């Protein structure tokens, strides 16, 4: 999923992480410098132009340092 703001991305990631089919899976929030959008996905693959912001597991947020 694609979001324009970090708040929108966090909301999408949290709601997806609370779904029973994604239990115990990390839902990553990734920022892409090229498109200037935040992406919410289960695949944490990061390319050179992207930055991992954090992730949700079972509704609990963990920030990347």
N, C-alpha and C positions, 0 to 999 in steps of 0.2 A: 504494500500500500504506500501511497505517496502523500506527503503532507508538506505544507508551506512553512509551518512554525513548529518549534520544539514542543510546545504545549499540546498541539494537535497530534503530533507523533506519539507523545507519551500517553495520551488518552487512548489512541488506537492500540498501542502496544499493550497497555494494561488490560483493556477489555478483551483483547485476543488472548492474553496469557491466562485469563480467568476461565476461558472456555475449557470444558472437560477434554476435548480432543487434543488440546495442546498442553495437558498436564505434564509437568516436569520438563518441558522444552523451553529453551531460551528464545525469547522474541527480541531481536536486535533492533536498535534504532541507529541508523547510519545516515550521516550527512554527506552529500555529494557536492563537492566544490564546483564541479562542472555545470550541473543543472541548478544548483542552489536550492535543492529540495531535501527533505528528510524522508528516508525510506524505512518502513517497518517490515521486517521479514524474519523468517526462521533461519535463513541461511546467513551466517555471519561472515561470509567471504568478503574481505575488504580489498579493494583495488587501491592503487597509488593515490588517486584523486578523491578517495572517500575517507571518512573519519568515523570510527565507532564512538557513539555518544554514551551508550549504556544499553542495558537489556533488562527485561522483566522475566521472572520465572515464578509462576503461580501467583501473579499479582504483586510480587515484591521487586522493587527497582534496585538495580546495582549500577552505579556510575563507573565509567572507565576513567582511569587517571591519566 
